[in-house]
Amino acid sequence: MHTHQWLALETSTDTLSLAVARGTQTWTHTSAGGALTSTHMIPQTLALLQEAGLALTDLQAVVFGRGPGAFTGLRTACSVAQGLAFGASLPVLPIDTLLAVAEEARAANAVAGAVPVTRVLAVMDARMAQVYVAAYEYTPNAVEATTASAGETGPMQGTWRCVQAPELHSPESLYWPADWAQDSFIAAGNAWPVYVSRWPTALTASQATALPTAAALLRLAPAAWAAGAAVPPEEALPLYIRDKVAQTTDERMQIKAQQAAAQ
């Protein structure tokens, strides 16, 4: 088996993001997700594997973004990862979607040649006027500055550490580690335009748009694998954060009425 052969599935947002790694090469697919995910995911996954010249049984593991995120998307990614892994006798490697947001922001920053990102406050829209938030710190490897591209999935990847576990908040009650100076981190995610007038006035750190991507999951996979995060398919579970998974019919009607009024 070649080093680092992974399949990554990420459907925690309205985007379907897939990626395959074979050594330091990656193949990616990005398209509209949501209701289309269930019909497009498996055919696109098989096409990507074929493009990479890999069979499912060649993989080290099936990686998926476990959440938090859209409930249907998380369940879809988890169940597809379980099904593919079970059929090929592979383990499943669940990775937090907010960590993938942090990694995507770091990689985009590196490609742009900006000041290296070492602290990220990851903030994702959780709908229902709430956001998912977590804080991460990144320690680059000494040789990382010489790596050719942020898309590599090899041993050059530095180390991420979660310093504030994923939580659910209203935009106004968002907070970050007390020892983080405002100019020492970036706030990354997809929630900024959604709650534009509701962020804490103390949040003056630069805001970057970033989504969790399958390519980011691939870059995170070696460290997660080395940390023993892989599980048998039947033990893979989504991370929901929000206890209340389903809305009542009345709540859905209220939300639709509010959306109609807003439009």
Beta strands, then each sheet from edge to edge (+ up, - down):
strand 1: 5-10
strand 2: 15-22
strand 3: 25-32
strand 4: 61-67
strand 5: 92-96
strand 6: 119-125
strand 7: 131-139
strand 8: 159-169
strand 9: 186-189
strand 10: 207-209
sheet 1: 3+ 2- 1+ 4+ 5+
sheet 2: 8+ 7- 6+ 9+ 10+
end
